[in-house]
C-alpha cells in the first residue's frame, strides 16, 4: 500500500518561486534550523553542515537544498531573520 504524504507550499521572502515539499522533511529541516540558530548565528554553509549532521542517515535528498528552501520559508514567515556579515560583529 502506498504511503500518503502531506505537502507544504513554501514561501519566499521576496515573493519568488515557492516549492511544494514533503511536510515530514520540511518539519525535520525546520526543527534542525531552529535548534541550530538558538545557539548562535551561522553562515548558510555552517547551518547546512550542522543540520546535515543532525539528519545524517535519517533523510533522503539534498540536505543543503532543503535547508535553503526551508530557511527562505522561515524568513518569509518571520520566524528567523537574515543578518548581514556587518551585523554579526
N, C-alpha and C positions, 0 to 999 in steps of 0.2 A: 504494500500500500504506500502510495506517495505521501511524503510529508508536506503538509501545508505550511508555508512560511508567511509571516506577515511582513509587510514592507513599510518603509518610511520614505517620504519625499523630503530630501534635504533642502535647505535654503542656502543662499549665498549672500554674504553681507553687502555686495554691490548689485544684487538682483540678477546676476549672471546665471548660467546654466545650473540646474539642480539635478540631483541624481536620485533614483528610486533604488534604495538598497535594502538588504535584509535587515529587519529590525533587531534580530538577535546579534548580528555583527555590529550594527550601529551602537547598541547598548553596551557591548563589550568594549568597543573602542572609546565610547564616551566616558565610561567609568575609568578606563585607563588614563585618558587625557586629564580628567578632573582630578584624579588621585595624584598624578604626577605634578600638576600645576599647583596643588595645595602646598607642596613642599617648597617650590621655588619657580621663578620664571625660567623658561627654557627656550632655546632656539628650536626651530622646526626639526632640525636634524637630531638634536638631543631628545626632543619629545618623541619622535618616531622611533628612535632606538629604545628608549625606556618603555614605551607602550609595547613595542615588539618583544622585549624581554618578558613582560608580563603575560603576553598572549602566546608565547612560543609553544608550539605543539598543540595549541587549543584552537587554532584559527587557520582557515584556508583562504587564500587570497593574498594580495599585496598589502601588507600592513601599512607601509608608508602612504599608499594611495588612499586607504580607508582613513588613516589619521588626517590626511589633508582634507578630505571631503567632510568628515565629522567635525574637524576643527573649524572649518569655514561655517558649517551649520551652527555650531555653538556660538561663534562670533555673531552671526546673523540673529540668533535668538537672545543675544546679550547675556549669555551665561559665562563667556570669557571675553577678554579684551586683548587685542593685539597691541603690543607696545614696541616702539622703535628702539634701536640699539641705544640711542641717547637717553631714553627714559629709564633704561636698566641701571644706569650708573648714578 
